[in-house]
Amino acid sequence: MKKSLPILFAAGCSASILVTGCTSTMTSNTSRTAKEQMLVSDAIERSLSKVDFSPLSGQQVFVDEKYLECVDKPFVLGAIRHQTLRFGARLVDSADAADVVMELRSGGVGTDTSEAFLGTPEIALPGMLTVPEIRLAERKTQFGYAKLGMVLYDAETRDVLGDGGVSLAQSDDNNWFVFGIGPFQNGSLKENVKSAQRGVPGMHHRRVPTIVAFGRRSKETEEPDIQFAGAEVQE
C-alpha cells in the first residue's frame, strides 16, 4: 500500500493538470477613440464659449444648418442650441416662424497629432550596419480644433444683425516619456477629466433610478401621475 501512494499522488497531479482550463475575455474598441471624440467636443465647447449669445434673449431663433458640414455635426448643433436656450431664446423649426435666423458654417473641426523626441536618430553605417534610434525623452501630442462661423440676420427684413464672425479654439492631450517610462500626461483634456471627476463642491447628485418610471398628465388635474414599468398606476 505504501508503494502505491506515490503512484496515486502522481496520477492525481497529472489528472489535475489535464483538466485545468483557461478563460479569456474578448474586448473591443470603438472605431473612434474616446480621447479623439473628447478632444473634438472640448474644442467645440471652447469655441462656443467665445460667442456672446445674450442678444438672443427673448427672441425666436431658427438655427440654419444648411452650410454646416463637419465632424460631430450633431454635437455642434446641440451645443449651439443649448447655449441659445441658456440665454433666454426660444427655438423654432422654420425661418418663417422666427424673429432671427442664425446661420452656421464650419472652417474645420477635427484632430491632428505631433511627435518630438530628444535623442539620436537611426544612423546607417558602412557595411550594412545601423545604429538604432535612441530616445531619451519623447512627447506625443494630439490636438483638437474647432473653427465655427456664425451670422445672425432678421428673418423678415434679412438685415444682418451685428458683424457675426468666426470663433477658433484648440484642445490638447500631451503624453511625455522619459527613458521609455511614461506616459506623463498634461493638457486641456487631462484637466477637464480631473475637474469632472472632482465634481462641484456642495453639489448634490441624484442617481438615475434602476426602475423605469414616467409621468402621465391627468386630464382633470393636469398633474402627472407616476406610471411604473410593468405596474399599475399609483393612486
C-alpha positions as YAML, in Angstrom:
chain: A
units: angstrom
residues:
- id: 1
  name: MET
  ca: [0.00, 0.00, 0.00]
- id: 2
  name: LYS
  ca: [2.83, 2.38, 0.88]
- id: 3
  name: LYS
  ca: [4.39, 1.96, -2.57]
- id: 4
  name: SER
  ca: [1.09, 2.68, -4.27]
- id: 5
  name: LEU
  ca: [0.61, 6.09, -2.53]
- id: 6
  name: PRO
  ca: [3.25, 7.94, -4.59]
- id: 7
  name: ILE
  ca: [1.81, 6.45, -7.74]
- id: 8
  name: LEU
  ca: [-1.71, 7.60, -6.83]
- id: 9
  name: PHE
  ca: [-0.42, 11.07, -5.90]
- id: 10
  name: ALA
  ca: [1.39, 11.41, -9.23]
- id: 11
  name: ALA
  ca: [-1.68, 10.21, -11.10]
- id: 12
  name: GLY
  ca: [-3.84, 12.76, -9.26]
- id: 13
  name: CYS
  ca: [-1.47, 15.61, -10.11]
- id: 14
  name: SER
  ca: [-1.39, 14.57, -13.75]
- id: 15
  name: ALA
  ca: [-5.18, 14.45, -13.90]
- id: 16
  name: SER
  ca: [-5.50, 17.92, -12.34]
- id: 17
  name: ILE
  ca: [-3.11, 19.34, -14.93]
- id: 18
  name: LEU
  ca: [-5.03, 17.74, -17.76]
- id: 19
  name: VAL
  ca: [-8.40, 19.16, -16.64]
- id: 20
  name: THR
  ca: [-7.08, 22.66, -15.91]
- id: 21
  name: GLY
  ca: [-8.71, 25.17, -18.25]
- id: 22
  name: CYS
  ca: [-8.31, 28.85, -19.01]
- id: 23
  name: THR
  ca: [-10.71, 31.72, -19.69]
- id: 24
  name: SER
  ca: [-10.17, 34.66, -21.99]
- id: 25
  name: THR
  ca: [-12.31, 37.80, -22.19]
- id: 26
  name: MET
  ca: [-12.96, 39.40, -25.55]
- id: 27
  name: THR
  ca: [-12.62, 43.17, -25.69]
- id: 28
  name: SER
  ca: [-13.37, 45.65, -28.45]
- id: 29
  name: ASN
  ca: [-12.87, 49.32, -29.15]
- id: 30
  name: THR
  ca: [-14.99, 51.87, -30.98]
- id: 31
  name: SER
  ca: [-13.86, 53.00, -34.43]
- id: 32
  name: ARG
  ca: [-13.06, 56.42, -32.96]
- id: 33
  name: THR
  ca: [-11.25, 56.56, -29.65]
- id: 34
  name: ALA
  ca: [-12.89, 58.28, -26.69]
- id: 35
  name: LYS
  ca: [-9.87, 60.59, -26.47]
- id: 36
  name: GLU
  ca: [-10.33, 61.80, -30.04]
- id: 37
  name: GLN
  ca: [-14.04, 62.44, -29.52]
- id: 38
  name: MET
  ca: [-13.45, 64.33, -26.27]
- id: 39
  name: LEU
  ca: [-10.72, 66.46, -27.85]
- id: 40
  name: VAL
  ca: [-13.13, 67.48, -30.62]
- id: 41
  name: SER
  ca: [-16.06, 68.16, -28.27]
- id: 42
  name: ASP
  ca: [-13.79, 70.13, -25.91]
- id: 43
  name: ALA
  ca: [-12.56, 72.29, -28.79]
- id: 44
  name: ILE
  ca: [-16.16, 72.89, -29.90]
- id: 45
  name: GLU
  ca: [-17.23, 73.96, -26.42]
- id: 46
  name: ARG
  ca: [-14.18, 76.22, -26.07]
- id: 47
  name: SER
  ca: [-15.00, 77.82, -29.40]
- id: 48
  name: LEU
  ca: [-18.62, 78.50, -28.41]
- id: 49
  name: SER
  ca: [-17.56, 79.92, -25.05]
- id: 50
  name: LYS
  ca: [-16.18, 82.92, -27.01]
- id: 51
  name: VAL
  ca: [-19.57, 83.71, -28.54]
- id: 52
  name: ASP
  ca: [-21.91, 86.22, -26.87]
- id: 53
  name: PHE
  ca: [-25.41, 84.75, -27.14]
- id: 54
  name: SER
  ca: [-27.05, 87.38, -24.88]
- id: 55
  name: PRO
  ca: [-28.60, 89.43, -27.77]
- id: 56
  name: LEU
  ca: [-30.81, 86.40, -28.48]
- id: 57
  name: SER
  ca: [-32.65, 86.76, -25.17]
- id: 58
  name: GLY
  ca: [-36.41, 86.86, -25.74]
- id: 59
  name: GLN
  ca: [-36.06, 86.18, -29.49]
- id: 60
  name: GLN
  ca: [-37.49, 83.33, -31.54]
- id: 61
  name: VAL
  ca: [-34.45, 81.80, -33.23]
- id: 62
  name: PHE
  ca: [-34.14, 79.45, -36.19]
- id: 63
  name: VAL
  ca: [-30.75, 77.71, -36.36]
- id: 64
  name: ASP
  ca: [-29.92, 77.25, -40.06]
- id: 65
  name: GLU
  ca: [-27.50, 74.32, -40.55]
- id: 66
  name: LYS
  ca: [-27.51, 74.01, -44.34]
- id: 67
  name: TYR
  ca: [-23.96, 75.40, -44.66]
- id: 68
  name: LEU
  ca: [-22.56, 73.40, -41.73]
- id: 69
  name: GLU
  ca: [-20.58, 70.30, -42.72]
- id: 70
  name: CYS
  ca: [-18.08, 68.88, -40.24]
- id: 71
  name: VAL
  ca: [-17.17, 66.01, -37.94]
- id: 72
  name: ASP
  ca: [-19.55, 65.65, -34.98]
- id: 73
  name: LYS
  ca: [-22.12, 67.94, -36.58]
- id: 74
  name: PRO
  ca: [-24.90, 66.79, -34.19]
- id: 75
  name: PHE
  ca: [-22.78, 67.79, -31.19]
- id: 76
  name: VAL
  ca: [-22.04, 71.21, -32.73]
- id: 77
  name: LEU
  ca: [-25.75, 71.81, -33.34]
- id: 78
  name: GLY
  ca: [-26.75, 70.53, -29.92]
- id: 79
  name: ALA
  ca: [-24.18, 72.72, -28.18]
- id: 80
  name: ILE
  ca: [-25.29, 75.83, -30.10]
- id: 81
  name: ARG
  ca: [-28.96, 75.13, -29.42]
- id: 82
  name: HIS
  ca: [-28.16, 74.61, -25.74]
- id: 83
  name: GLN
  ca: [-26.33, 77.94, -25.49]
- id: 84
  name: THR
  ca: [-29.16, 79.67, -27.33]
- id: 85
  name: LEU
  ca: [-31.69, 78.34, -24.83]
- id: 86
  name: ARG
  ca: [-29.47, 79.19, -21.85]
- id: 87
  name: PHE
  ca: [-29.55, 82.86, -22.83]
- id: 88
  name: GLY
  ca: [-33.35, 83.03, -22.92]
- id: 89
  name: ALA
  ca: [-34.11, 82.47, -26.60]
- id: 90
  name: ARG
  ca: [-36.86, 80.26, -27.99]
- id: 91
  name: LEU
  ca: [-36.01, 77.79, -30.75]
- id: 92
  name: VAL
  ca: [-38.36, 77.43, -33.71]
- id: 93
  name: ASP
  ca: [-38.41, 74.93, -36.59]
- id: 94
  name: SER
  ca: [-38.52, 77.29, -39.56]
- id: 95
  name: ALA
  ca: [-37.36, 80.72, -40.64]
- id: 96
  name: ASP
  ca: [-40.99, 81.77, -41.22]
- id: 97
  name: ALA
  ca: [-41.74, 81.39, -37.50]
- id: 98
  name: ALA
  ca: [-38.54, 83.09, -36.36]
- id: 99
  name: ASP
  ca: [-37.60, 86.61, -35.37]
- id: 100
  name: VAL
  ca: [-33.96, 86.00, -36.26]
- id: 101
  name: VAL
  ca: [-32.03, 83.36, -38.20]
- id: 102
  name: MET
  ca: [-28.64, 82.08, -37.05]
- id: 103
  name: GLU
  ca: [-26.65, 80.71, -39.98]
- id: 104
  name: LEU
  ca: [-23.79, 78.35, -39.18]
- id: 105
  name: ARG
  ca: [-20.67, 77.22, -41.02]
- id: 106
  name: SER
  ca: [-17.50, 75.29, -40.20]
- id: 107
  name: GLY
  ca: [-13.93, 76.24, -41.04]
- id: 108
  name: GLY
  ca: [-12.56, 72.98, -39.66]
- id: 109
  name: VAL
  ca: [-13.43, 70.56, -36.87]
- id: 110
  name: GLY
  ca: [-11.08, 67.65, -36.20]
- id: 111
  name: THR
  ca: [-7.83, 66.41, -34.70]
- id: 112
  name: ASP
  ca: [-4.14, 66.46, -35.52]
- id: 113
  name: THR
  ca: [-1.03, 64.91, -33.95]
- id: 114
  name: SER
  ca: [2.60, 65.87, -33.49]
- id: 115
  name: GLU
  ca: [5.61, 63.97, -32.15]
- id: 116
  name: ALA
  ca: [9.01, 65.15, -30.96]
- id: 117
  name: PHE
  ca: [11.91, 63.49, -29.16]
- id: 118
  name: LEU
  ca: [15.32, 64.23, -27.66]
- id: 119
  name: GLY
  ca: [17.99, 61.73, -28.67]
- id: 120
  name: THR
  ca: [19.73, 60.39, -31.75]
- id: 121
  name: PRO
  ca: [18.08, 59.19, -34.96]
- id: 122
  name: GLU
  ca: [18.85, 55.89, -36.61]
- id: 123
  name: ILE
  ca: [22.25, 56.08, -38.36]
- id: 124
  name: ALA
  ca: [23.28, 53.87, -41.28]
- id: 125
  name: LEU
  ca: [26.95, 52.81, -41.23]
- id: 126
  name: PRO
  ca: [29.05, 51.25, -43.99]
- id: 127
  name: GLY
  ca: [28.80, 47.50, -44.27]
- id: 128
  name: MET
  ca: [25.00, 47.34, -43.83]
- id: 129
  name: LEU
  ca: [25.31, 48.25, -40.15]
- id: 130
  name: THR
  ca: [22.95, 50.64, -38.41]
- id: 131
  name: VAL
  ca: [22.96, 52.39, -35.06]
- id: 132
  name: PRO
  ca: [19.42, 52.16, -33.66]
- id: 133
  name: GLU
  ca: [17.39, 55.23, -32.76]
- id: 134
  name: ILE
  ca: [17.80, 56.31, -29.14]
- id: 135
  name: ARG
  ca: [15.07, 58.38, -27.48]
- id: 136
  name: LEU
  ca: [15.99, 59.94, -24.15]
- id: 137
  name: ALA
  ca: [12.78, 61.94, -23.91]
- id: 138
  name: GLU
  ca: [9.69, 61.93, -26.11]
- id: 139
  name: ARG
  ca: [6.47, 63.88, -26.42]
- id: 140
  name: LYS
  ca: [3.38, 62.77, -28.33]
- id: 141
  name: THR
  ca: [0.57, 65.32, -28.60]
- id: 142
  name: GLN
  ca: [-2.91, 65.10, -30.09]
- id: 143
  name: PHE
  ca: [-4.78, 68.33, -30.77]
- id: 144
  name: GLY
  ca: [-8.47, 69.06, -31.26]
- id: 145
  name: TYR
  ca: [-9.57, 72.06, -33.31]
- id: 146
  name: ALA
  ca: [-12.90, 73.78, -33.89]
- id: 147
  name: LYS
  ca: [-13.38, 76.80, -36.14]
- id: 148
  name: LEU
  ca: [-17.05, 77.77, -36.25]
- id: 149
  name: GLY
  ca: [-18.59, 80.69, -38.11]
- id: 150
  name: MET
  ca: [-21.92, 82.37, -37.36]
- id: 151
  name: VAL
  ca: [-24.01, 85.16, -38.81]
- id: 152
  name: LEU
  ca: [-27.33, 86.48, -37.48]
- id: 153
  name: TYR
  ca: [-29.96, 88.26, -39.54]
- id: 154
  name: ASP
  ca: [-33.53, 89.48, -39.24]
- id: 155
  name: ALA
  ca: [-35.91, 86.82, -40.53]
- id: 156
  name: GLU
  ca: [-38.28, 89.40, -42.06]
- id: 157
  name: THR
  ca: [-36.02, 92.15, -43.43]
- id: 158
  name: ARG
  ca: [-32.94, 89.93, -44.00]
- id: 159
  name: ASP
  ca: [-30.80, 92.68, -42.46]
- id: 160
  name: VAL
  ca: [-27.65, 91.41, -40.80]
- id: 161
  name: LEU
  ca: [-27.58, 91.83, -37.02]
- id: 162
  name: GLY
  ca: [-24.04, 92.65, -35.95]
- id: 163
  name: ASP
  ca: [-20.87, 91.51, -37.65]
- id: 164
  name: GLY
  ca: [-21.08, 87.85, -36.79]
- id: 165
  name: GLY
  ca: [-17.70, 86.19, -37.11]
- id: 166
  name: VAL
  ca: [-15.59, 83.09, -36.66]
- id: 167
  name: SER
  ca: [-14.53, 81.54, -33.35]
- id: 168
  name: LEU
  ca: [-11.47, 79.28, -33.20]
- id: 169
  name: ALA
  ca: [-10.36, 77.12, -30.28]
- id: 170
  name: GLN
  ca: [-7.94, 74.28, -29.57]
- id: 171
  name: SER
  ca: [-7.74, 71.43, -27.07]
- id: 172
  name: ASP
  ca: [-4.72, 69.20, -26.46]
- id: 173
  name: ASP
  ca: [-3.50, 65.99, -24.84]
- id: 174
  name: ASN
  ca: [0.25, 65.66, -24.17]
- id: 175
  name: ASN
  ca: [1.99, 62.36, -23.38]
- id: 176
  name: TRP
  ca: [5.62, 62.50, -22.19]
- id: 177
  name: PHE
  ca: [8.04, 59.60, -21.99]
- id: 178
  name: VAL
  ca: [11.45, 59.78, -20.26]
- id: 179
  name: PHE
  ca: [13.90, 56.91, -20.86]
- id: 180
  name: GLY
  ca: [10.93, 54.84, -22.02]
- id: 181
  name: ILE
  ca: [8.96, 55.48, -18.82]
- id: 182
  name: GLY
  ca: [5.53, 57.03, -19.15]
- id: 183
  name: PRO
  ca: [3.22, 58.41, -20.21]
- id: 184
  name: PHE
  ca: [3.27, 61.51, -18.04]
- id: 185
  name: GLN
  ca: [0.19, 63.40, -19.18]
- id: 186
  name: ASN
  ca: [-0.93, 67.02, -19.21]
- id: 187
  name: GLY
  ca: [-3.05, 69.29, -21.37]
- id: 188
  name: SER
  ca: [-6.61, 70.62, -21.51]
- id: 189
  name: LEU
  ca: [-8.15, 67.14, -21.84]
- id: 190
  name: LYS
  ca: [-6.37, 65.88, -18.72]
- id: 191
  name: GLU
  ca: [-7.51, 68.92, -16.75]
- id: 192
  name: ASN
  ca: [-11.11, 68.50, -17.91]
- id: 193
  name: VAL
  ca: [-11.19, 64.84, -16.86]
- id: 194
  name: LYS
  ca: [-9.73, 65.66, -13.43]
- id: 195
  name: SER
  ca: [-12.20, 68.51, -12.96]
- id: 196
  name: ALA
  ca: [-15.14, 66.32, -13.95]
- id: 197
  name: GLN
  ca: [-14.07, 63.58, -11.54]
- id: 198
  name: ARG
  ca: [-13.86, 66.04, -8.65]
- id: 199
  name: GLY
  ca: [-17.33, 67.44, -9.20]
- id: 200
  name: VAL
  ca: [-18.67, 70.69, -7.78]
- id: 201
  name: PRO
  ca: [-18.22, 71.19, -4.00]
- id: 202
  name: GLY
  ca: [-21.55, 71.12, -2.16]
- id: 203
  name: MET
  ca: [-23.47, 69.85, -5.19]
- id: 204
  name: HIS
  ca: [-25.99, 67.09, -4.50]
- id: 205
  name: HIS
  ca: [-26.06, 64.28, -7.06]
- id: 206
  name: ARG
  ca: [-29.18, 62.31, -7.95]
- id: 207
  name: ARG
  ca: [-28.64, 58.78, -9.16]
- id: 208
  name: VAL
  ca: [-30.57, 57.55, -12.19]
- id: 209
  name: PRO
  ca: [-33.31, 55.15, -10.99]
- id: 210
  name: THR
  ca: [-32.81, 51.47, -11.75]
- id: 211
  name: ILE
  ca: [-36.57, 51.08, -12.28]
- id: 212
  name: VAL
  ca: [-38.03, 52.99, -15.21]
- id: 213
  name: ALA
  ca: [-40.94, 55.33, -14.41]
- id: 214
  name: PHE
  ca: [-42.66, 58.01, -16.46]
- id: 215
  name: GLY
  ca: [-45.20, 60.70, -15.67]
- id: 216
  name: ARG
  ca: [-48.65, 60.75, -17.30]
- id: 217
  name: ARG
  ca: [-50.57, 64.01, -17.34]
- id: 218
  name: SER
  ca: [-54.03, 63.73, -15.82]
- id: 219
  name: LYS
  ca: [-56.85, 65.20, -17.92]
- id: 220
  name: GLU
  ca: [-58.65, 66.54, -14.87]
- id: 221
  name: THR
  ca: [-55.87, 67.94, -12.70]
- id: 222
  name: GLU
  ca: [-53.19, 68.30, -15.41]
- id: 223
  name: GLU
  ca: [-50.71, 66.93, -12.89]
- id: 224
  name: PRO
  ca: [-48.55, 63.91, -13.78]
- id: 225
  name: ASP
  ca: [-49.34, 60.53, -12.21]
- id: 226
  name: ILE
  ca: [-46.44, 58.11, -11.84]
- id: 227
  name: GLN
  ca: [-46.58, 55.06, -14.09]
- id: 228
  name: PHE
  ca: [-44.08, 52.32, -13.23]
- id: 229
  name: ALA
  ca: [-42.91, 49.87, -15.85]
- id: 230
  name: GLY
  ca: [-45.00, 46.67, -15.57]
- id: 231
  name: ALA
  ca: [-47.09, 48.01, -12.69]
- id: 232
  name: GLU
  ca: [-50.43, 49.68, -12.10]
- id: 233
  name: VAL
  ca: [-50.84, 53.43, -11.88]
- id: 234
  name: GLN
  ca: [-50.04, 54.60, -8.35]
- id: 235
  name: GLU
  ca: [-53.03, 56.34, -6.73]
...
